[in-house]
């Protein structure tokens, strides 16, 4: 009897384990099905919201799938979106408020992020709105941020191509809501302020020091112009680079890239609040881009301003291109050269974080990037009083994603 009893107990246990195994298998299969449906749903939303940025006579650029070679992507943040809250105000037209051009080198070891000022005086080509079919004539001497109102995302891309001389086959259009939700999805972004900033225009009110911002506060931080530096569009860009460099560091950190919940939340933001060009709607393409950016070292990711000045009396309050510096910048990008930035190249809206160990890409005597024995980019401690070194572009303002910086309050 005792032996038979043990047999009964073992059989029951095996039966229970089989039942648990079956339930677990069903749960796994269900989870996989839910994940598949979720990915399909996100993919469908992305495709349904996509925008054709190709010219009527051009073929749509092909999906790049597994990326080989360099690529250019333009990210456009628009104001006055139909879905934005009334608190953000209203304008007569929707403008391309933020314009960020990303270039990744062919060998995927360096990247350049160029912020094009919304108030930059440009010549704009004739544009055809790919949604409505309406055409507008070419213009001269107008602000860059008027391109969207003339012809949507495609017109912004065409204007950026004419301005930079680069081919830009990929683009993304973001709303204010996208900025808010993206910041929330990663759990907030840490930003440093050298001074307290209170700006009634954007609604920003933050103390000096480091704050983790999200939601509407993050948007107010990115929108503030009157609260930073000299109150110009260029100061706002250098302050935005404080945020962007911190965001990049967070996205490349293990706690974000390995957190499925955060990654799905980011994908959901892209599906619901970002409109991608038709050339960028393949999930394979997006994953490949993300994987490529993971290989770029923070020290070789340069965040720079399109070169310009706010001191031209013919265009008060606007940014006039500094063409010689711009030509040198885009020649370097076209040639896939990583940018060397001097430690004194920060814009008027930011300063080095005094509490951070600042590292910058090290260079050889001929100005080429130096590498460590294992082939990784070498870095050197930045000298706050350093002058422009070999290989750097004189007059170019910006920072690397590795540098930790703080926003400077207006008039400080």
VOPAGU-2260 file (C-alpha; in pm, 1 decimal, decimal comma):
REM VOPAGU-2260
SITE   aa  ch    i         X         Y         Z
SITE  UNK   A    0       0,0       0,0       0,0
SITE  UNK   A    1     268,8     249,9      81,2
SITE  UNK   A    2     429,6     177,3    -255,3
SITE  UNK   A    3      97,7     215,4    -435,8
SITE  UNK   A    4      38,7     538,5    -244,3
SITE  UNK   A    5     368,8     682,7    -362,6
SITE  UNK   A    6     279,4     584,6    -719,8
SITE  UNK   A    7     -52,9     764,5    -695,0
SITE  UNK   A    8     114,9    1074,4    -555,8
SITE  UNK   A    9     379,6    1073,5    -830,8
SITE  UNK   A   10     117,2    1029,7   -1101,1
SITE  UNK   A   11     -85,8    1314,2    -960,7
SITE  UNK   A   12     222,6    1533,0    -945,8
SITE  UNK   A   13     312,6    1452,8   -1305,9
SITE  UNK   A   14     -45,2    1524,5   -1407,8
SITE  UNK   A   15     -36,4    1857,0   -1225,3
SITE  UNK   A   16     292,9    1950,5   -1387,1
SITE  UNK   A   17     153,7    1863,5   -1729,3
SITE  UNK   A   18    -145,7    2085,0   -1658,8
SITE  UNK   A   19      79,4    2368,9   -1545,8
SITE  UNK   A   20     295,4    2316,0   -1854,0
SITE  UNK   A   21     -10,4    2328,5   -2077,2
SITE  UNK   A   22    -133,5    2647,4   -1912,8
SITE  UNK   A   23     214,3    2797,8   -1943,8
SITE  UNK   A   24     232,8    2697,0   -2310,2
SITE  UNK   A   25    -107,9    2853,5   -2374,2
SITE  UNK   A   26       1,0    3167,6   -2189,3
SITE  UNK   A   27     321,0    3193,4   -2392,5
SITE  UNK   A   28     132,9    3132,9   -2716,6
SITE  UNK   A   29    -127,4    3390,5   -2616,9
SITE  UNK   A   30     141,5    3643,7   -2525,9
SITE  UNK   A   31     312,5    3582,6   -2857,8
SITE  UNK   A   32     -19,1    3626,4   -3039,1
SITE  UNK   A   33     -93,1    3946,1   -2851,0
SITE  UNK   A   34     257,2    4075,4   -2928,6
SITE  UNK   A   35     214,1    3985,1   -3296,5
SITE  UNK   A   36    -124,1    4158,0   -3312,1
SITE  UNK   A   37      19,5    4462,4   -3132,0
SITE  UNK   A   38     314,3    4486,8   -3371,9
SITE  UNK   A   39      81,2    4444,0   -3670,4
SITE  UNK   A   40    -150,5    4712,9   -3531,8
SITE  UNK   A   41     139,2    4955,4   -3475,6
SITE  UNK   A   42     274,3    4882,0   -3822,9
SITE  UNK   A   43     -65,7    4944,9   -3978,6
SITE  UNK   A   44    -102,7    5276,0   -3793,3
SITE  UNK   A   45     241,6    5385,2   -3909,5
SITE  UNK   A   46     162,7    5302,3   -4272,3
SITE  UNK   A   47    -182,2    5467,0   -4256,2
SITE  UNK   A   48     -27,2    5788,6   -4116,6
SITE  UNK   A   49     267,7    5801,5   -4356,9
SITE  UNK   A   50     344,0    6096,1   -4584,9
SITE  UNK   A   51     483,4    6084,9   -4938,3
SITE  UNK   A   52     777,3    6328,7   -4955,7
SITE  UNK   A   53     894,3    6238,5   -5305,5
SITE  UNK   A   54     869,4    6492,1   -5586,2
SITE  UNK   A   55     608,9    6416,9   -5856,5
SITE  UNK   A   56     884,3    6325,2   -6102,4
SITE  UNK   A   57    1091,7    6121,2   -5858,7
SITE  UNK   A   58    1061,8    5758,8   -5763,6
SITE  UNK   A   59     986,8    5695,7   -5397,1
SITE  UNK   A   60    1316,4    5606,4   -5225,4
SITE  UNK   A   61    1330,4    5234,0   -5146,2
SITE  UNK   A   62    1319,8    5097,6   -4792,4
SITE  UNK   A   63    1673,8    5054,1   -4669,1
SITE  UNK   A   64    1605,0    4737,9   -4467,8
SITE  UNK   A   65    1938,5    4621,4   -4331,7
SITE  UNK   A   66    2130,2    4946,7   -4347,7
SITE  UNK   A   67    2455,2    4967,2   -4537,5
SITE  UNK   A   68    2620,8    5299,3   -4602,4
SITE  UNK   A   69    2528,4    5645,0   -4477,4
SITE  UNK   A   70    2178,8    5787,5   -4448,4
SITE  UNK   A   71    2006,5    6121,0   -4381,0
SITE  UNK   A   72    1685,5    6169,2   -4183,2
SITE  UNK   A   73    1499,4    6496,3   -4121,1
SITE  UNK   A   74    1285,4    6523,0   -3806,3
SITE  UNK   A   75    1033,5    6807,7   -3815,2
SITE  UNK   A   76     843,8    6927,1   -3508,3
SITE  UNK   A   77     534,7    7127,8   -3599,4
SITE  UNK   A   78     333,9    7374,1   -3393,0
SITE  UNK   A   79     -37,1    7447,8   -3424,1
SITE  UNK   A   80    -111,8    7080,0   -3482,2
SITE  UNK   A   81    -486,0    7007,0   -3498,8
SITE  UNK   A   82    -458,7    6781,5   -3193,0
SITE  UNK   A   83    -251,7    7008,6   -2970,0
SITE  UNK   A   84    -395,6    7164,5   -2655,8
SITE  UNK   A   85    -525,7    7522,2   -2664,1
SITE  UNK   A   86    -266,8    7614,2   -2400,2
SITE  UNK   A   87      -0,9    7604,6   -2673,4
SITE  UNK   A   88    -171,2    7893,1   -2854,1
SITE  UNK   A   89    -293,2    7929,3   -3211,0
SITE  UNK   A   90    -139,2    8068,7   -3527,5
SITE  UNK   A   91    -269,7    8145,2   -3872,1
SITE  UNK   A   92     -63,9    7861,0   -4020,2
SITE  UNK   A   93     112,3    7543,9   -3909,2
SITE  UNK   A   94     488,1    7602,3   -3900,0
SITE  UNK   A   95     789,6    7370,8   -3886,2
SITE  UNK   A   96     902,2    7486,7   -3543,1
SITE  UNK   A   97    1188,5    7237,1   -3490,5
SITE  UNK   A   98    1402,0    7100,1   -3774,2
SITE  UNK   A   99    1669,1    6840,8   -3698,0
SITE  UNK   A  100    1879,2    6671,0   -3965,0
SITE  UNK   A  101    2048,9    6342,6   -3868,9
SITE  UNK   A  102    2339,7    6208,2   -4074,0
SITE  UNK   A  103    2498,1    5871,8   -3993,2
SITE  UNK   A  104    2831,7    5792,7   -4154,8
SITE  UNK   A  105    2876,1    5504,9   -4398,5
SITE  UNK   A  106    3084,1    5304,8   -4150,7
SITE  UNK   A  107    2830,5    5374,1   -3872,5
SITE  UNK   A  108    3097,9    5503,0   -3634,6
SITE  UNK   A  109    2989,9    5867,2   -3621,2
SITE  UNK   A  110    2679,5    6081,8   -3655,3
SITE  UNK   A  111    2601,4    6449,7   -3697,7
SITE  UNK   A  112    2278,9    6611,3   -3576,1
SITE  UNK   A  113    2220,0    6954,7   -3732,1
SITE  UNK   A  114    1952,2    7181,4   -3583,0
SITE  UNK   A  115    1821,5    7420,2   -3849,1
SITE  UNK   A  116    1686,6    7739,2   -3685,5
SITE  UNK   A  117    1319,0    7803,0   -3752,5
SITE  UNK   A  118    1403,0    8172,5   -3809,3
SITE  UNK   A  119    1684,6    8097,9   -4058,1
SITE  UNK   A  120    1652,0    8316,9   -4369,1
SITE  UNK   A  121    1641,9    8088,7   -4671,8
SITE  UNK   A  122    1549,9    8065,3   -5036,6
SITE  UNK   A  123    1279,6    7805,4   -5084,0
SITE  UNK   A  124    1200,0    7605,4   -5398,4
SITE  UNK   A  125     859,7    7573,5   -5559,6
SITE  UNK   A  126     664,3    7317,2   -5359,1
SITE  UNK   A  127     378,3    7080,7   -5433,2
SITE  UNK   A  128     175,9    6960,1   -5137,2
SITE  UNK   A  129     168,4    6582,1   -5186,0
SITE  UNK   A  130    -160,4    6560,5   -4993,0
SITE  UNK   A  131    -360,8    6836,3   -5162,7
SITE  UNK   A  132    -173,1    6871,4   -5492,5
SITE  UNK   A  133    -152,0    7250,5   -5442,8
SITE  UNK   A  134     162,9    7418,7   -5577,6
SITE  UNK   A  135     337,2    7732,7   -5452,4
SITE  UNK   A  136     606,9    7931,8   -5631,8
SITE  UNK   A  137     968,7    7958,0   -5520,7
SITE  UNK   A  138    1048,5    8226,9   -5260,6
SITE  UNK   A  139    1362,6    8415,8   -5159,6
SITE  UNK   A  140    1466,5    8556,0   -4822,4
SITE  UNK   A  141    1197,5    8394,4   -4605,4
SITE  UNK   A  142    1209,4    8213,4   -4270,5
SITE  UNK   A  143    1275,5    7841,0   -4287,4
SITE  UNK   A  144     970,4    7768,0   -4070,0
SITE  UNK   A  145     728,6    7884,1   -4341,3
SITE  UNK   A  146     804,2    7580,0   -4558,1
SITE  UNK   A  147     550,3    7352,4   -4390,5
SITE  UNK   A  148     262,4    7592,4   -4447,0
SITE  UNK   A  149     355,7    7608,2   -4816,3
SITE  UNK   A  150     365,2    7236,8   -4888,2
SITE  UNK   A  151     372,1    7016,5   -4579,9
SITE  UNK   A  152     654,4    6781,4   -4484,4
SITE  UNK   A  153     767,0    6735,3   -4845,6
SITE  UNK   A  154     829,7    7109,1   -4881,5
SITE  UNK   A  155    1034,6    7118,1   -4561,0
SITE  UNK   A  156    1246,5    6829,5   -4692,1
SITE  UNK   A  157    1293,0    6992,9   -5033,9
SITE  UNK   A  158    1392,1    7322,2   -4870,3
SITE  UNK   A  159    1640,9    7144,2   -4641,9
SITE  UNK   A  160    1790,3    6961,5   -4940,7
SITE  UNK   A  161    1837,7    7288,6   -5130,2
SITE  UNK   A  162    1983,9    7453,8   -4820,4
SITE  UNK   A  163    2230,1    7176,1   -4732,3
SITE  UNK   A  164    2304,6    7019,0   -5069,7
SITE  UNK   A  165    2228,2    6674,9   -4921,1
SITE  UNK   A  166    1984,3    6411,2   -5040,8
SITE  UNK   A  167    1727,9    6349,2   -4764,3
SITE  UNK   A  168    1516,4    6042,9   -4843,3
SITE  UNK   A  169    1372,7    5989,4   -4494,1
SITE  UNK   A  170    1166,4    6220,3   -4274,8
SITE  UNK   A  171     944,4    6223,8   -3967,0
SITE  UNK   A  172     682,7    6478,2   -3859,6
SITE  UNK   A  173     620,4    6517,2   -3485,6
SITE  UNK   A  174     352,5    6700,6   -3289,5
SITE  UNK   A  175     374,5    6861,5   -2946,4
SITE  UNK   A  176     191,0    6557,2   -2809,9
SITE  UNK   A  177     465,0    6330,3   -2946,1
SITE  UNK   A  178     732,8    6520,8   -2751,6
SITE  UNK   A  179     530,2    6497,4   -2430,8
SITE  UNK   A  180     455,1    6126,7   -2468,1
SITE  UNK   A  181     806,5    6031,5   -2581,4
SITE  UNK   A  182     957,5    6192,9   -2272,4
SITE  UNK   A  183     703,5    6013,8   -2054,0
SITE  UNK   A  184     774,8    5680,8   -2227,6
SITE  UNK   A  185    1142,2    5684,3   -2124,3
SITE  UNK   A  186    1059,6    5788,0   -1769,2
SITE  UNK   A  187    1165,4    6151,1   -1803,9
SITE  UNK   A  188    1486,6    6322,6   -1909,8
SITE  UNK   A  189    1745,3    6472,1   -1674,6
SITE  UNK   A  190    1840,4    6832,7   -1755,9
SITE  UNK   A  191    2081,8    7070,8   -1587,1
SITE  UNK   A  192    2017,6    7444,7   -1542,6
SITE  UNK   A  193    2301,4    7679,8   -1456,5
SITE  UNK   A  194    2042,8    7936,5   -1344,4
SITE  UNK   A  195    1675,1    7931,4   -1246,2
SITE  UNK   A  196    1458,7    7973,8   -1557,3
SITE  UNK   A  197    1110,5    8121,9   -1546,9
SITE  UNK   A  198     951,9    8195,4   -1884,1
SITE  UNK   A  199     590,8    8311,8   -1898,5
SITE  UNK   A  200     579,8    8254,9   -2275,2
SITE  UNK   A  201     646,6    7879,6   -2259,1
SITE  UNK   A  202     532,9    7828,4   -1901,6
SITE  UNK   A  203     871,0    7694,4   -1788,9
SITE  UNK   A  204     958,5    7741,3   -1422,4
SITE  UNK   A  205    1258,8    7538,0   -1302,9
SITE  UNK   A  206    1523,6    7594,7   -1033,5
SITE  UNK   A  207    1896,8    7590,1   -1089,6
SITE  UNK   A  208    2052,5    7245,2   -1072,0
SITE  UNK   A  209    1941,6    6914,4   -1216,4
SITE  UNK   A  210    1576,7    6825,1   -1271,1
SITE  UNK   A  211    1412,0    6522,5   -1427,5
SITE  UNK   A  212    1147,2    6662,0   -1660,1
SITE  UNK   A  213     861,1    6497,8   -1845,0
SITE  UNK   A  214     522,8    6579,8   -1992,4
SITE  UNK   A  215     434,9    6945,3   -2037,5
SITE  UNK   A  216     745,8    7057,9   -1849,2
SITE  UNK   A  217     969,8    6887,3   -2105,3
SITE  UNK   A  218     781,1    7058,1   -2386,5
SITE  UNK   A  219     807,7    7397,3   -2212,7
SITE  UNK   A  220    1183,0    7340,9   -2172,6
SITE  UNK   A  221    1223,8    7269,7   -2543,5
SITE  UNK   A  222    1004,7    7561,5   -2648,1
SITE  UNK   A  223    1156,1    7829,7   -2425,1
SITE  UNK   A  224    1346,2    8097,1   -2611,9
SITE  UNK   A  225    1293,8    8406,6   -2399,6
SITE  UNK   A  226    1417,1    8218,5   -2091,6
SITE  UNK   A  227    1763,1    8116,2   -2215,0
SITE  UNK   A  228    2086,9    8278,9   -2332,8
SITE  UNK   A  229    2026,5    8599,8   -2526,9
SITE  UNK   A  230    1663,9    8510,8   -2605,8
SITE  UNK   A  231    1740,2    8419,0   -2966,9
SITE  UNK   A  232    1649,9    8114,0   -3171,9
SITE  UNK   A  233    2017,0    8011,4   -3161,2
SITE  UNK   A  234    2020,7    8018,0   -2780,1
SITE  UNK   A  235    1711,6    7802,1   -2777,0
SITE  UNK   A  236    1886,4    7546,8   -2999,6
SITE  UNK   A  237    2191,6    7519,0   -2773,3
SITE  UNK   A  238    1957,6    7478,4   -2475,9
SITE  UNK   A  239    1767,3    7209,0   -2666,1
SITE  UNK   A  240    2098,8    7029,0   -2715,3
SITE  UNK   A  241    2124,9    7001,0   -2336,2
SITE  UNK   A  242    1802,2    6800,4   -2350,2
SITE  UNK   A  243    1887,1    6605,0   -2666,2
SITE  UNK   A  244    2228,7    6491,9   -2544,7
SITE  UNK   A  245    2075,1    6377,0   -2216,1
SITE  UNK   A  246    1796,1    6194,6   -2403,3
SITE  UNK   A  247    2048,2    6017,8   -2628,6
SITE  UNK   A  248    2251,2    5908,0   -2326,6
SITE  UNK   A  249    1935,2    5771,8   -2166,7
SITE  UNK   A  250    1817,2    5592,7   -2482,6
SITE  UNK   A  251    2157,5    5427,5   -2521,7
SITE  UNK   A  252    2166,7    5320,5   -2157,4
SITE  UNK   A  253    2088,6    4959,0   -2070,7
SITE  UNK   A  254    1778,2    5039,5   -1869,6
SITE  UNK   A  255    1602,9    5178,4   -2178,0
SITE  UNK   A  256    1726,2    4954,6   -2458,7
SITE  UNK   A  257    1651,3    4637,8   -2262,9
SITE  UNK   A  258    1316,7    4751,3   -2119,6
SITE  UNK   A  259    1044,3    4600,6   -2339,8
SITE  UNK   A  260     776,2    4817,8   -2180,6
SITE  UNK   A  261     965,3    5138,4   -2261,1
SITE  UNK   A  262    1048,4    5022,8   -2613,8
SITE  UNK   A  263     684,6    4937,4   -2683,3
SITE  UNK   A  264     572,7    5270,1   -2535,7
SITE  UNK   A  265     813,9    5451,8   -2769,6
SITE  UNK   A  266     685,2    5249,0   -3065,3
SITE  UNK   A  267     329,2    5337,0   -2969,7
SITE  UNK   A  268     418,6    5708,0   -2961,0
SITE  UNK   A  269     566,3    5673,9   -3308,8
SITE  UNK   A  270     251,5    5503,9   -3434,7
SITE  UNK   A  271       5,2    5752,8   -3288,4
SITE  UNK   A  272     181,3    6090,2   -3280,8
SITE  UNK   A  273     455,5    6073,5   -3543,6
SITE  UNK   A  274     396,5    6072,2   -3919,4
SITE  UNK   A  275     676,1    5904,3   -4112,5
SITE  UNK   A  276     766,3    5938,0   -4478,1
SITE  UNK   A  277     649,1    5645,8   -4691,6
SITE  UNK   A  278    1015,9    5553,4   -4734,5
SITE  UNK   A  279    1040,9    5497,0   -4358,4
SITE  UNK   A  280     734,4    5286,4   -4278,8
SITE  UNK   A  281     903,7    4945,0   -4284,1
SITE  UNK   A  282     956,3    4808,4   -3932,5
SITE  UNK   A  283    1276,7    4645,2   -4059,0
SITE  UNK   A  284    1402,6    4986,8   -4167,4
SITE  UNK   A  285    1322,5    5147,9   -3833,7
SITE  UNK   A  286    1477,1    4865,1   -3633,4
SITE  UNK   A  287    1787,0    4877,0   -3853,4
SITE  UNK   A  288    1822,3    5252,2   -3798,6
SITE  UNK   A  289    1787,7    5206,0   -3423,1
SITE  UNK   A  290    2044,1    4926,4   -3422,8
SITE  UNK   A  291    2280,7    5139,8   -3629,7
SITE  UNK   A  292    2254,3    5432,6   -3387,0
SITE  UNK   A  293    2339,6    5196,3   -3100,9
SITE  UNK   A  294    2684,1    5145,5   -3255,9
SITE  UNK   A  295    2764,4    5517,2   -3266,8
SITE  UNK   A  296    2980,6    5625,9   -2975,6
SITE  UNK   A  297    2851,6    5924,5   -2777,4
SITE  UNK   A  298    3185,9    6098,2   -2826,4
SITE  UNK   A  299    3149,4    6084,9   -3206,2
SITE  UNK   A  300    2789,0    6203,7   -3215,8
SITE  UNK   A  301    2800,4    6580,1   -3276,0
SITE  UNK   A  302    2498,2    6802,2   -3212,6
SITE  UNK   A  303    2550,9    7131,5   -3396,5
SITE  UNK   A  304    2364,8    7443,6   -3505,1
SITE  UNK   A  305    2326,8    7542,3   -3867,0
SITE  UNK   A  306    2580,2    7828,8   -3880,0
SITE  UNK   A  307    2417,5    8168,7   -3864,2
SITE  UNK   A  308    2409,3    8511,5   -3703,3
SITE  UNK   A  309    2133,9    8718,2   -3542,7
SITE  UNK   A  310    2322,6    9046,9   -3593,4
SITE  UNK   A  311    2222,1    9130,9   -3951,3
SITE  UNK   A  312    2037,1    9467,4   -3938,8
SITE  UNK   A  313    1841,8    9379,0   -4253,0
SITE  UNK   A  314    1675,2    9087,7   -4072,7
SITE  UNK   A  315    1617,0    9189,5   -3708,4
SITE  UNK   A  316    1526,6    8897,0   -3487,0
SITE  UNK   A  317    1608,8    8647,6   -3760,5
SITE  UNK   A  318    1905,5    8417,3   -3828,3
SITE  UNK   A  319    2110,6    8486,9   -4139,9
SITE  UNK   A  320    2327,8    8198,4   -4267,4
SITE  UNK   A  321    2704,7    8215,6   -4224,0
SITE  UNK   A  322    2763,8    8059,3   -4562,9
SITE  UNK   A  323    3138,0    7991,2   -4543,5
SITE  UNK   A  324    3100,9    7794,3   -4218,6
SITE  UNK   A  325    2789,4    7619,2   -4351,7
SITE  UNK   A  326    2969,6    7517,7   -4670,4
SITE  UNK   A  327    3252,6    7366,5   -4465,9
SITE  UNK   A  328    3007,0    7183,4   -4239,7
SITE  UNK   A  329    2810,2    7018,1   -4517,9
SITE  UNK   A  330    3121,3    6936,3   -4717,2
SITE  UNK   A  331    3242,5    6743,6   -4411,8
SITE  UNK   A  332    2906,0    6567,5   -4379,3
SITE  UNK   A  333    2899,6    6482,7   -4750,2
SITE  UNK   A  334    3250,1    6337,4   -4715,5
SITE  UNK   A  335    3143,9    6136,3   -4405,9
SITE  UNK   A  336    3400,3    6309,2   -4186,2
SITE  UNK   A  337    3331,4    6301,2   -3811,1
SITE  UNK   A  338    3318,2    6651,5   -3666,4
SITE  UNK   A  339    3573,4    6770,8   -3414,4
SITE  UNK   A  340    3426,3    7023,2   -3172,4
SITE  UNK   A  341    3633,3    7248,2   -2949,5
SITE  UNK   A  342    3524,2    7278,8   -2586,7
SITE  UNK   A  343    3452,0    7649,4   -2641,6
SITE  UNK   A  344    3208,5    7577,5   -2925,9
SITE  UNK   A  345    2897,4    7568,1   -2706,7
SITE  UNK   A  346    2620,4    7809,9   -2804,0
SITE  UNK   A  347    2489,4    8103,3   -2601,9
SITE  UNK   A  348    2215,7    7896,5   -2438,1
SITE  UNK   A  349    2435,5    7637,2   -2267,4
SITE  UNK   A  350    2752,5    7585,7   -2067,0
SITE  UNK   A  351    2956,3    7288,2   -1950,2
SITE  UNK   A  352    2820,3    7116,6   -1640,9
SITE  UNK   A  353    3081,9    7199,4   -1372,0
SITE  UNK   A  354    2994,2    6881,3   -1184,2
SITE  UNK   A  355    3052,0    6646,9   -1478,9
SITE  UNK   A  356    3376,2    6503,2   -1610,1
SITE  UNK   A  357    3377,9    6636,8   -1963,0
SITE  UNK   A  358    3530,5    6417,5   -2231,9
SITE  UNK   A  359    3569,7    6511,0   -2597,7
SITE  UNK   A  360    3690,6    6311,6   -2899,2
SITE  UNK   A  361    4071,4    6302,1   -2910,0
SITE  UNK   A  362    4245,2    6387,2   -3235,8
SITE  UNK   A  363    4576,9    6301,0   -3394,2
SITE  UNK   A  364    4825,3    6569,2   -3501,8
SITE  UNK   A  365    4671,6    6576,6   -3850,0
SITE  UNK   A  366    4323,7    6635,8   -3709,5
SITE  UNK   A  367    4192,8    6283,6   -3770,1
SITE  UNK   A  368    4003,8    6110,1   -3486,6
SITE  UNK   A  369    4231,3    5917,4   -3252,2
SITE  UNK   A  370    4146,7    5561,6   -3148,2
SITE  UNK   A  371    4231,8    5335,6   -2858,0
SITE  UNK   A  372    4420,3    5006,4   -2900,3
SITE  UNK   A  373    4091,2    4817,8   -2938,7
SITE  UNK   A  374    3976,7    5049,9   -3217,2
SITE  UNK   A  375    3721,3    5245,4   -3011,8
SITE  UNK   A  376    3726,0    5628,0   -3035,0
SITE  UNK   A  377    3975,5    5786,1   -2796,4
SITE  UNK   A  378    3867,3    6072,9   -2574,6
SITE  UNK   A  379    4044,5    6349,0   -2386,8
SITE  UNK   A  380    3946,8    6569,1   -2096,3
SITE  UNK   A  381    3820,7    6898,6   -2233,1
SITE  UNK   A  382    4001,8    7220,5   -2153,0
SITE  UNK   A  383    3745,0    7498,0   -2092,5
SITE  UNK   A  384    3990,0    7752,2   -2235,6
SITE  UNK   A  385    4079,6    7546,1   -2542,5
SITE  UNK   A  386    4085,5    7708,1   -2884,2
SITE  UNK   A  387    3969,4    7550,3   -3208,3
SITE  UNK   A  388    4198,0    7256,7   -3275,3
SITE  UNK   A  389    4314,1    7073,0   -3588,8
SITE  UNK   A  390    4025,1    6948,6   -3799,0
SITE  UNK   A  391    3761,8    7156,5   -3618,6
SITE  UNK   A  392    3542,7    7398,7   -3812,9
SITE  UNK   A  393    3599,8    7752,0   -3689,9
SITE  UNK   A  394    3274,0    7923,9   -3599,3
SITE  UNK   A  395    3071,1    7601,3   -3568,2
SITE  UNK   A  396    2869,1    7579,8   -3246,6
SITE  UNK   A  397    2753,0    7263,2   -3075,4
SITE  UNK   A  398    2849,9    6977,1   -2847,5
SITE  UNK   A  399    2890,6    6600,8   -2849,0
SITE  UNK   A  400    2625,0    6370,7   -2705,7
SITE  UNK   A  401    2882,6    6267,1   -2445,9
SITE  UNK   A  402    2930,5    6617,3   -2307,4
SITE  UNK   A  403    2712,1    6699,8   -2009,6
SITE  UNK   A  404    2591,9    7060,5   -2031,5
SITE  UNK   A  405    2357,0    7300,6   -1854,2
SITE  UNK   A  406    2110,9    7555,0   -1992,2
SITE  UNK   A  407    2196,4    7918,0   -1920,1
SITE  UNK   A  408    1924,2    8155,7   -1803,2
SITE  UNK   A  409    1835,2    8463,1   -2006,3
SITE  UNK   A  410    2088,8    8744,3   -1965,4
SITE  UNK   A  411    2323,4    8537,7   -1748,4
